[in-house]
Each structure stands twice: as structure tokens, then as C-alpha cells.
Amino acid sequence: MINKMGDKKISERILDSANKFVLRVSALYPDGYEFLFLFYFIKEEQMAYKPVEVVDLAGNAGMYKGNLGIPNWLIRSFMAGLFIAVGAALCTVCGTGVDKTLGPGFKSLIAGSVFPVGLIAIVLTGMSLFTGDTMLIPMAVFQKKSTWSKVWNAWFWVYIGNFIGSLFWAYLMVIGPFSKGGGPELTVFGQNAIAIAEAKTLPYIAVGSIGMWSAFMKGIACNLLVNVAILLALSSKNMIGKFFGIWFPIMAFVATGFEHSVANMYFIPTGIMLGANVSWAQFVQWNLIPVTLGNIVGGFIFIGAVYFYSFKKELSTMSPT
């Protein structure tokens, strides 16, 4: 903004409003023109909720999700499974060949950087993801806003819907970008999809029971971070805060190499459809079951129970919302 001025001075002032303050800086140059610089600052209390408020909001979200009913659970979970598969497919494509030129660490970083698109879409559009519901709906029960029967029902139907949505996107990728014209010849991305499916199953089989324990522990770590991402999204009052609140923890779990049951509903079936040396029974036994159990522990215990216990006293003093 430029104004013709006859007064040679530099001025500053702060304009207050309900949600922000504006710093106005003006500088007069020798030719008589004044340049105005306006800096907008959002007040901290307008940007994020307090931690206890976030836990309360998580309970409210869990109450809402627990009351959706079977048709709504299936529709929303189908879309959530599809969105997670979108991120997983992007992960496969963007990570192809990177380790040969930049190294495996950089490949993991790129994969982690693109995968969060799925959870961002789920959270910001209100879909239902099993791994998130392992924390949110029990949180509602802890706060006496829901019941355990609703937890079991929601988990069952959302798990099924997530699986169907993931399988749909897996088929779409197999018949589309991972094969040449939909035929038997694979693209380099399809070959990488096979390698991913085998890497998520065969090493666990090779070492026996300790492999199953490894998958279980990776599932715990994964869903701990997924639900931290959900709490960070709830904590923010603006879109960009929700975006980055989700993005960083999800990037961390993918880049580190943890296991997400719904993502694996896409990764491993895709590889199987393309000809990976993995059977459906091996997928379920050596990956899906232990990873799912680990995801439940990570979300339900490490985030849901821990955060409720941490803020239980403060929650009891809050007005009902």
C-alpha cells in the first residue's frame, strides 16, 4: 500500500480485534512516498485448544462416531480405507527407484512425506478409520459419553469397510498404473508393489514367532503416532494447523517403518494380485492379525487410556459440552 505523504516520519501502531492484532509499520522515503507494511498475528488462544479441551473434544468425536450406525459406518469406512490406499499407492510410486540413487533413508523420507494425504483427507472430511476409532470411541466411554457395545460394533463394521475400500483401490491400481494397459506385464511401480508386499510378510515368516512379535510391536508404535496426529488435528482451530498436525506424526511412522493395518490391507493384497510370493493366509496370519492387535494397543492404551488418565481430574471440572 503506497500513499503520497507530506510528513517525514516513521510510525508504528497496533490495532486490536477479537481474533488478531495488526502491526502497522510505515516508512517515508525521500521522494515523498510512504510504504505501509501490515503484519497480522493471530492470538495464541485463537489458534489451538488447551490439552484438556483436546481430550474432551476427542470424547465428543468418539461419542459421535459411536452413534453413526451400520450403514454410515460402512460408507465412511469404505472411503477412509480408499483414502489410506491413495496415500499408500502414492508412497509406492514416489519411492520407486529412489534407494538406488539417493539411498534407503531418503526413500523412506519421500514415502513418509507423501503418505499423510490419506489421513488428512479422512480427518478433514469426517470419514471413519479403524485405527483412529481405537482411541476416539473408547475415549468417549472413559468420559461416560458412550458404551463398550458401541465400541465393539463400530470397530467391527469400520474394519470391514476399511478393508473393502482398500481392496477397491488395490484393484484399481493393479488394473491401472501398476500394469501396462491392464495386461500381465507390470510397470516399474507394479514391480515395486510386489517388493513391498513381500517385505511386509516374508521376513516375519522367516524368523517365526519373533517375527509376529515384531509386527505386533510395530503396530503399537504406528497407531500411537496415528492417534497423536488425530489429537493434534483436534487441537488446531485452523486448516493449516490441522494439516501439519497430521502430517508430521504420520510422516514419522511411515519413514521409520512401522505397520498400519489398514495401509497393509492395500499394500499386501496389491502385491498378491500382481503375483507376489505371498498367500492370503500368510498375509492374514503373519501381518494383518498381529499388526491389528498392535494398532489396538497403541491407540486404545497408549493414547486413549493414557490421555484420559492424565487429564481425568481436569475433565471432571469442565462444564458439559
Secondary structure as UniProt FT lines:
FT   STRAND          2..4
FT   STRAND          11..16
FT   STRAND          20..28
FT   TURN            30..31
FT   STRAND          33..42
FT   HELIX           44..46
FT   HELIX           51..66
FT   HELIX           70..95
FT   TURN            96..97
FT   HELIX           98..101
FT   HELIX           104..114
FT   TURN            115..116
FT   HELIX           117..125
FT   HELIX           130..142
FT   TURN            143..144
FT   HELIX           148..175
FT   TURN            176..178
FT   TURN            181..182
FT   HELIX           188..199
FT   TURN            200..201
FT   HELIX           202..207
FT   HELIX           209..235
FT   HELIX           239..256
FT   HELIX           261..274
FT   HELIX           280..283
FT   HELIX           284..288
FT   HELIX           289..296
FT   HELIX           297..305
FT   HELIX           306..316
//
